[in-house]
Amino acid sequence: MNRSDDQKVADSALVAEPADQPLDFTMCKIGDVTHVTVMGDGSAVMRSFGTRDPDFFYGLLHQVANAGSKGKFPDEKGIKFMLAFIKGSEPRDEIEAALLAQMAATVVTTMRYQNRLAHAETLQEQDHDERALNKLMRTFAMQVETLQRYRAIREQKVIVQHVSVRDGGQAIVGNVTRPAQETALNKGVSSASAA
């Protein structure tokens, strides 16, 4: 297979891969519960939410929709923001998607308290909103650290090499470096002994 054939195969694989499809859905609120109905094939966007499991995907949508709702009607813009936050952070599995959903909810709540603090009329309201805002901001910082640690653990590579040690020998585990002078001396000794 030559280079142009390889390129054709790669291009066809990209075409076969579903594009970054927008999530199209409708919402309605019955009582305190927001119900989400996905329009079209939801499986086309599941991977961008870090899953292939429809139960997890639709459950996550339901949880996000209810976390983002306020008042009598669903907050469509708020819910779309939360879903875009999750999707844009490119979760690689369900744990990352769930953590990103919590982070999105924290961001939305933080902004609500930011607004409340800006419009607080009494010292008691201001004090309450400021404390809540500080807790939410610290929570978000911890969530970011948790996501970074989780992603770092997933990216660690383990290299296993076979080493044989004969009687009287010693094995060193780790990277070994020698000073340049010692390396040059060893090369000189080995070339002199070869002569």
Backbone as CSV, one residue per row, in Angstrom:
resi,resn,N_x,N_y,N_z,CA_x,CA_y,CA_z,C_x,C_y,C_z
1,MET,0.853,-1.176,0.000,0.000,0.000,0.000,0.898,1.238,0.000
2,ASN,0.733,2.122,-0.949,1.569,3.322,-0.993,0.938,4.452,-0.186
3,ARG,1.621,5.592,-0.152,1.192,6.729,0.674,-0.193,7.236,0.294
4,SER,-0.498,7.327,-0.988,-1.807,7.845,-1.397,-2.933,6.888,-1.005
5,ASP,-2.664,5.576,-1.039,-3.680,4.605,-0.601,-3.928,4.744,0.902
6,ASP,-2.839,4.942,1.675,-2.990,5.155,3.118,-3.829,6.394,3.400
7,GLN,-3.586,7.444,2.633,-4.324,8.684,2.818,-5.804,8.489,2.497
8,LYS,-6.104,7.735,1.460,-7.503,7.463,1.094,-8.219,6.702,2.194
9,VAL,-7.526,5.716,2.794,-8.117,4.933,3.887,-8.393,5.842,5.080
10,ALA,-7.428,6.706,5.418,-7.614,7.621,6.550,-8.766,8.583,6.285
11,ASP,-8.851,9.104,5.052,-9.943,10.019,4.715,-11.298,9.329,4.803
12,SER,-11.381,8.093,4.342,-12.656,7.380,4.388,-13.056,7.077,5.833
13,ALA,-12.060,6.841,6.700,-12.368,6.598,8.110,-12.942,7.857,8.756
14,LEU,-12.417,9.009,8.363,-12.948,10.262,8.899,-14.379,10.498,8.451
15,VAL,-14.671,10.154,7.210,-16.027,10.324,6.692,-16.990,9.376,7.405
16,ALA,-16.523,8.156,7.698,-17.377,7.177,8.360,-17.644,7.560,9.812
17,GLU,-16.714,8.278,10.433,-16.879,8.719,11.818,-17.948,9.798,11.873
18,PRO,-18.930,9.710,12.778,-19.962,10.743,12.827,-19.364,12.097,13.171
19,ALA,-19.825,13.125,12.515,-19.339,14.472,12.762,-19.802,14.934,14.135
20,ASP,-19.279,16.032,14.583,-19.654,16.588,15.874,-21.092,17.094,15.775
21,GLN,-22.011,16.202,16.028,-23.426,16.475,15.854,-23.974,17.296,17.020
22,PRO,-24.786,18.302,16.729,-25.421,19.025,17.831,-26.509,18.156,18.464
23,LEU,-26.727,18.361,19.736,-27.757,17.610,20.447,-29.058,18.378,20.325
24,ASP,-30.017,17.797,19.631,-31.307,18.440,19.436,-32.320,17.743,20.339
25,PHE,-32.986,18.519,21.186,-33.932,17.920,22.122,-35.038,18.908,22.453
26,THR,-36.115,18.358,23.006,-37.205,19.181,23.515,-37.346,18.891,25.007
27,MET,-37.906,19.860,25.716,-38.077,19.703,27.161,-39.475,20.130,27.567
28,CYS,-39.952,19.496,28.601,-41.180,19.950,29.232,-41.046,19.690,30.722
29,LYS,-41.765,20.454,31.498,-41.684,20.307,32.944,-43.034,19.858,33.465
30,ILE,-43.029,18.756,34.189,-44.241,18.241,34.813,-43.967,18.204,36.313
31,GLY,-44.660,19.074,37.036,-44.366,19.215,38.458,-42.985,19.825,38.619
32,ASP,-42.138,19.183,39.411,-40.772,19.658,39.621,-39.762,18.946,38.725
33,VAL,-40.234,18.063,37.854,-39.328,17.245,37.044,-39.326,17.720,35.598
34,THR,-38.125,17.943,35.068,-37.962,18.308,33.663,-37.742,17.032,32.873
35,HIS,-38.522,16.850,31.823,-38.396,15.678,30.953,-37.737,16.106,29.646
36,VAL,-36.779,15.319,29.197,-36.036,15.617,27.975,-36.341,14.539,26.945
37,THR,-36.648,14.969,25.726,-36.826,14.048,24.614,-35.806,14.405,23.549
38,VAL,-34.929,13.457,23.238,-33.902,13.684,22.226,-34.526,13.477,20.856
39,MET,-34.295,14.440,19.976,-34.808,14.369,18.612,-33.779,13.632,17.755
40,GLY,-34.214,12.709,16.972,-33.290,11.970,16.096,-32.565,10.880,16.867
41,ASP,-31.400,10.517,16.344,-30.623,9.412,16.893,-29.624,9.933,17.920
42,GLY,-29.894,9.684,19.181,-28.994,10.134,20.248,-27.667,9.406,20.253
43,SER,-27.614,8.209,19.640,-26.358,7.455,19.646,-25.268,8.167,18.864
44,ALA,-25.652,9.052,17.954,-24.658,9.779,17.170,-23.862,10.758,18.041
45,VAL,-24.415,11.200,19.158,-23.710,12.152,20.015,-23.250,11.541,21.339
46,MET,-23.589,10.295,21.578,-23.229,9.672,22.855,-21.735,9.678,23.109
47,ARG,-20.941,9.388,22.078,-19.492,9.319,22.264,-18.908,10.655,22.694
48,SER,-19.507,11.760,22.263,-18.987,13.061,22.683,-19.306,13.339,24.153
49,PHE,-20.115,12.482,24.772,-20.383,12.571,26.201,-19.665,11.458,26.957
50,GLY,-18.690,10.808,26.308,-17.843,9.825,26.968,-18.472,8.479,27.211
51,THR,-19.511,8.127,26.457,-20.171,6.845,26.702,-20.706,6.240,25.415
52,ARG,-20.942,4.968,25.485,-21.659,4.246,24.425,-22.922,3.602,25.006
53,ASP,-23.145,3.842,26.288,-24.265,3.242,26.999,-25.464,4.191,26.983
54,PRO,-26.549,3.822,26.293,-27.714,4.716,26.224,-28.348,4.984,27.587
55,ASP,-28.313,4.015,28.493,-28.885,4.239,29.825,-28.130,5.350,30.558
56,PHE,-26.808,5.320,30.476,-26.017,6.371,31.112,-26.274,7.707,30.435
57,PHE,-26.254,7.722,29.114,-26.414,8.963,28.354,-27.748,9.644,28.652
58,TYR,-28.841,8.889,28.560,-30.158,9.483,28.798,-30.349,9.828,30.277
59,GLY,-29.750,9.045,31.160,-29.786,9.373,32.583,-29.039,10.666,32.876
60,LEU,-27.880,10.841,32.227,-27.102,12.072,32.397,-27.892,13.279,31.891
61,LEU,-28.529,13.133,30.732,-29.351,14.230,30.197,-30.462,14.597,31.176
62,HIS,-31.119,13.592,31.713,-32.208,13.814,32.671,-31.689,14.540,33.920
63,GLN,-30.547,14.086,34.448,-29.981,14.702,35.651,-29.578,16.149,35.385
64,VAL,-28.915,16.396,34.248,-28.485,17.750,33.910,-29.692,18.661,33.718
65,ALA,-30.718,18.158,33.033,-31.918,18.969,32.790,-32.586,19.361,34.103
66,ASN,-32.618,18.456,35.054,-33.255,18.772,36.333,-32.373,19.633,37.221
67,ALA,-31.067,19.498,37.087,-30.160,20.364,37.858,-30.172,21.786,37.311
68,GLY,-30.413,21.916,35.995,-30.376,23.231,35.364,-31.710,23.937,35.317
69,SER,-32.753,23.313,35.802,-34.083,23.924,35.735,-34.346,24.786,36.952
70,LYS,-35.122,25.835,36.724,-35.556,26.672,37.832,-36.919,27.234,37.480
71,GLY,-37.739,27.419,38.464,-39.055,27.990,38.223,-40.022,27.003,37.597
72,LYS,-41.056,27.541,36.946,-42.121,26.721,36.372,-41.732,26.069,35.055
73,PHE,-40.763,26.653,34.358,-40.409,26.170,33.028,-38.942,25.742,33.005
74,PRO,-38.603,24.816,32.113,-37.198,24.429,31.993,-36.363,25.621,31.519
75,ASP,-35.180,25.750,32.044,-34.249,26.797,31.640,-33.435,26.249,30.465
76,GLU,-33.979,26.374,29.263,-33.369,25.757,28.088,-31.951,26.256,27.850
77,LYS,-31.717,27.553,27.981,-30.374,28.093,27.756,-29.393,27.575,28.807
78,GLY,-29.828,27.515,30.055,-28.970,26.998,31.119,-28.627,25.539,30.924
79,ILE,-29.621,24.758,30.510,-29.398,23.326,30.287,-28.482,23.120,29.087
80,LYS,-28.697,23.879,28.024,-27.820,23.769,26.855,-26.387,24.186,27.210
81,PHE,-26.254,25.201,28.073,-24.919,25.599,28.526,-24.235,24.442,29.244
82,MET,-24.965,23.793,30.166,-24.378,22.692,30.927,-23.973,21.543,30.009
83,LEU,-24.821,21.210,29.045,-24.495,20.129,28.113,-23.304,20.502,27.241
84,ALA,-23.223,21.761,26.815,-22.079,22.216,26.012,-20.798,22.181,26.838
85,PHE,-20.890,22.504,28.130,-19.736,22.448,29.025,-19.197,21.021,29.099
86,ILE,-20.094,20.061,29.261,-19.690,18.653,29.351,-19.077,18.202,28.031
87,LYS,-19.796,18.430,26.964,-19.364,17.981,25.638,-18.060,18.653,25.222
88,GLY,-17.934,19.948,25.482,-16.742,20.690,25.098,-15.497,20.276,25.860
89,SER,-15.667,19.701,27.038,-14.521,19.237,27.830,-14.079,17.841,27.421
90,GLU,-14.759,17.261,26.461,-14.416,15.976,25.844,-14.178,14.853,26.858
91,PRO,-15.228,14.467,27.587,-15.055,13.361,28.530,-14.711,12.072,27.790
92,ARG,-13.833,11.274,28.398,-13.390,10.033,27.760,-14.102,8.803,28.309
93,ASP,-14.810,8.984,29.429,-15.573,7.870,29.993,-16.691,8.432,30.868
94,GLU,-17.453,7.531,31.460,-18.609,7.940,32.242,-18.232,8.705,33.503
95,ILE,-17.104,8.354,34.120,-16.689,9.060,35.334,-16.385,10.513,35.008
96,GLU,-15.652,10.737,33.921,-15.357,12.113,33.519,-16.642,12.864,33.177
97,ALA,-17.571,12.216,32.494,-18.831,12.867,32.130,-19.627,13.249,33.377
98,ALA,-19.679,12.355,34.356,-20.416,12.648,35.600,-19.748,13.792,36.366
99,LEU,-18.418,13.770,36.436,-17.702,14.851,37.119,-17.908,16.177,36.391
100,LEU,-17.878,16.152,35.070,-18.105,17.377,34.294,-19.537,17.886,34.472
101,ALA,-20.501,16.977,34.627,-21.883,17.400,34.891,-21.960,18.115,36.241
102,GLN,-21.260,17.589,37.247,-21.225,18.255,38.553,-20.556,19.619,38.437
103,MET,-19.485,19.680,37.658,-18.785,20.953,37.475,-19.689,21.973,36.782
104,ALA,-20.426,21.526,35.775,-21.336,22.423,35.062,-22.417,22.954,36.007
105,ALA,-22.950,22.071,36.847,-23.964,22.499,37.814,-23.372,23.496,38.810
106,THR,-22.120,23.274,39.191,-21.457,24.193,40.110,-21.276,25.559,39.463
107,VAL,-20.902,25.581,38.195,-20.726,26.852,37.481,-22.053,27.611,37.415
108,VAL,-23.117,26.921,37.062,-24.429,27.573,36.956,-24.859,28.139,38.309
109,THR,-24.699,27.353,39.361,-25.086,27.810,40.697,-24.203,28.966,41.157
110,THR,-22.923,28.898,40.847,-22.004,29.989,41.195,-22.448,31.288,40.542
111,MET,-22.818,31.221,39.273,-23.258,32.431,38.568,-24.567,32.963,39.149
112,ARG,-25.443,32.067,39.587,-26.695,32.512,40.214,-26.399,33.267,41.513
113,TYR,-25.464,32.725,42.311,-25.106,33.412,43.551,-24.335,34.698,43.281
114,GLN,-23.591,34.730,42.190,-22.916,35.969,41.801,-23.955,37.056,41.545
115,ASN,-25.025,36.687,40.853,-26.113,37.620,40.555,-26.833,38.037,41.834
116,ARG,-27.100,37.068,42.694,-27.784,37.379,43.957,-26.956,38.335,44.802
117,LEU,-25.627,38.099,44.847,-24.759,38.966,45.638,-24.769,40.390,45.082
118,ALA,-24.786,40.506,43.773,-24.801,41.840,43.155,-26.089,42.594,43.461
119,HIS,-27.171,41.859,43.726,-28.464,42.496,43.980,-28.915,42.375,45.439
120,ALA,-28.013,41.971,46.332,-28.373,41.833,47.750,-28.739,43.194,48.329
121,GLU,-29.829,43.219,49.076,-30.306,44.489,49.632,-29.977,44.652,51.103
122,THR,-29.803,43.551,51.804,-29.485,43.668,53.231,-28.099,43.077,53.483
123,LEU,-27.544,43.442,54.612,-26.235,42.918,55.000,-26.305,41.406,55.207
124,GLN,-27.423,40.922,55.743,-27.608,39.483,55.958,-27.635,38.732,54.625
125,GLU,-28.350,39.243,53.628,-28.371,38.617,52.294,-26.971,38.619,51.679
126,GLN,-26.294,39.748,51.798,-24.961,39.879,51.229,-23.997,38.880,51.872
127,ASP,-24.048,38.747,53.186,-23.179,37.827,53.911,-23.457,36.378,53.512
128,HIS,-24.737,36.013,53.452,-25.132,34.658,53.067,-24.672,34.337,51.651
129,ASP,-24.942,35.235,50.714,-24.594,34.994,49.310,-23.083,34.936,49.113
130,GLU,-22.361,35.768,49.844,-20.899,35.772,49.724,-20.296,34.462,50.229
131,ARG,-20.805,33.958,51.361,-20.319,32.667,51.889,-20.620,31.536,50.923
132,ALA,-21.843,31.506,50.402,-22.212,30.457,49.447,-21.355,30.542,48.186
133,LEU,-21.128,31.743,47.696,-20.316,31.950,46.495,-18.888,31.464,46.708
134,ASN,-18.303,31.781,47.855,-16.943,31.330,48.150,-16.853,29.805,48.224
135,LYS,-17.842,29.175,48.834,-17.851,27.707,48.908,-17.962,27.098,47.518
136,LEU,-18.823,27.669,46.687,-18.990,27.143,45.328,-17.714,27.302,44.504
137,MET,-17.042,28.430,44.650,-15.814,28.654,43.895,-14.712,27.696,44.351
138,ARG,-14.619,27.428,45.640,-13.642,26.450,46.131,-14.003,25.044,45.656
139,THR,-15.282,24.737,45.646,-15.729,23.426,45.161,-15.341,23.243,43.703
140,PHE,-15.553,24.268,42.884,-15.200,24.164,41.466,-13.698,23.946,41.301
141,ALA,-12.892,24.659,42.062,-11.432,24.483,41.977,-11.037,23.052,42.334
142,MET,-11.682,22.475,43.353,-11.398,21.084,43.732,-11.846,20.118,42.638
143,GLN,-12.976,20.414,42.002,-13.452,19.556,40.922,-12.477,19.573,39.745
144,VAL,-11.932,20.737,39.423,-10.955,20.833,38.335,-9.727,20.000,38.677
145,GLU,-9.229,20.109,39.900,-8.072,19.312,40.320,-8.368,17.824,40.258
146,THR,-9.553,17.436,40.677,-9.940,16.029,40.643,-9.957,15.515,39.212
147,LEU,-10.519,16.291,38.299,-10.544,15.889,36.890,-9.128,15.765,36.339
148,GLN,-8.266,16.715,36.657,-6.884,16.667,36.174,-6.158,15.440,36.708
149,ARG,-6.336,15.133,37.995,-5.696,13.943,38.574,-6.226,12.672,37.930
150,TYR,-7.539,12.600,37.731,-8.128,11.405,37.119,-7.600,11.213,35.700
151,ARG,-7.525,12.288,34.944,-7.009,12.187,33.576,-5.531,11.824,33.565
152,ALA,-4.762,12.340,34.514,-3.332,12.024,34.579,-3.117,10.552,34.895
153,ILE,-3.925,10.000,35.785,-3.813,8.578,36.134,-4.121,7.717,34.922
154,ARG,-5.129,8.093,34.159,-5.492,7.319,32.968,-4.402,7.366,31.913
155,GLU,-3.621,8.456,31.887,-2.612,8.620,30.850,-1.269,8.010,31.222
156,GLN,-1.095,7.616,32.492,0.178,7.016,32.883,0.394,5.731,32.122
157,LYS,1.640,5.532,31.714,1.980,4.319,30.976,2.870,3.448,31.847
158,VAL,2.661,2.167,31.752,3.500,1.220,32.467,4.324,0.482,31.429
159,ILE,5.652,0.530,31.597,6.545,-0.154,30.673,7.156,-1.329,31.411
160,VAL,6.983,-2.505,30.862,7.541,-3.705,31.457,8.584,-4.239,30.494
161,GLN,9.792,-4.425,31.002,10.864,-4.955,30.181,11.369,-6.230,30.821
162,HIS,11.837,-7.130,29.984,12.390,-8.383,30.479,13.873,-8.180,30.751
163,VAL,14.296,-8.527,31.939,15.699,-8.428,32.310,16.122,-9.777,32.867
164,SER,17.224,-10.289,32.372,17.738,-11.532,32.952,19.053,-11.229,33.645
165,VAL,19.221,-11.767,34.828,20.426,-11.568,35.615,21.010,-12.942,35.900
166,ARG,22.257,-13.107,35.553,22.916,-14.395,35.789,23.593,-14.390,37.148
167,ASP,24.033,-15.548,37.567,24.710,-15.676,38.862,25.838,-14.663,38.981
168,GLY,25.841,-13.955,40.091,26.890,-12.984,40.363,26.624,-11.619,39.757
169,GLY,25.598,-11.489,38.939,25.289,-10.206,38.301,24.369,-9.369,39.169
170,GLN,24.223,-8.111,38.789,23.331,-7.205,39.508,22.438,-6.502,38.496
171,ALA,21.220,-6.274,38.875,20.284,-5.550,38.008,19.999,-4.193,38.626
172,ILE,19.919,-3.196,37.781,19.568,-1.852,38.225,18.232,-1.511,37.595
173,VAL,17.284,-1.097,38.422,15.982,-0.706,37.919,15.945,0.814,37.891
174,GLY,15.705,1.378,36.717,15.650,2.829,36.572,16.553,3.285,35.442
175,ASN,16.586,4.586,35.242,17.426,5.156,34.201,18.838,5.339,34.736
176,VAL,19.825,4.907,33.978,21.214,5.027,34.385,21.915,5.938,33.397
177,THR,22.591,6.965,33.905,23.380,7.844,33.042,24.790,7.895,33.580
178,ARG,25.728,8.044,32.674,27.130,8.131,33.053,27.655,9.499,32.664
179,PRO,28.598,10.019,33.436,29.232,11.269,33.018,29.971,11.066,31.699
180,ALA,30.115,12.123,30.914,30.739,12.037,29.590,32.168,11.531,29.671
181,GLN,32.952,11.933,30.684,34.353,11.501,30.793,34.431,9.997,30.995
182,GLU,33.582,9.466,31.873,33.609,8.024,32.149,33.246,7.235,30.906
183,THR,32.282,7.721,30.130,31.878,7.051,28.905,33.032,7.058,27.904
184,ALA,33.734,8.188,27.772,34.860,8.281,26.849,35.986,7.356,27.285
185,LEU,36.244,7.263,28.608,37.300,6.369,29.098,36.958,4.923,28.792
186,ASN,35.693,4.537,29.000,35.279,3.158,28.724,35.420,2.834,27.251
187,LYS,35.103,3.787,26.368,35.254,3.548,24.930,36.716,3.373,24.564
188,GLY,37.579,4.189,25.211,39.023,4.069,24.945,39.571,2.733,25.398
189,VAL,39.130,2.232,26.559,39.587,0.962,27.084,39.112,-0.178,26.199
190,SER,37.829,-0.127,25.774,37.298,-1.210,24.964,37.950,-1.231,23.587
191,SER,38.303,-0.069,23.006,38.947,-0.083,21.683,40.398,-0.515,21.806
192,ALA,41.053,-0.214,22.960,42.447,-0.644,23.163,42.504,-2.144,23.376
193,SER,41.542,-2.707,24.112,41.539,-4.138,24.344,41.188,-4.918,23.087
194,ALA,40.450,-4.268,22.168,40.092,-4.937,20.912,41.286,-5.023,19.989
195,ALA,42.307,-4.152,20.164,43.470,-4.111,19.266,44.449,-5.173,19.560
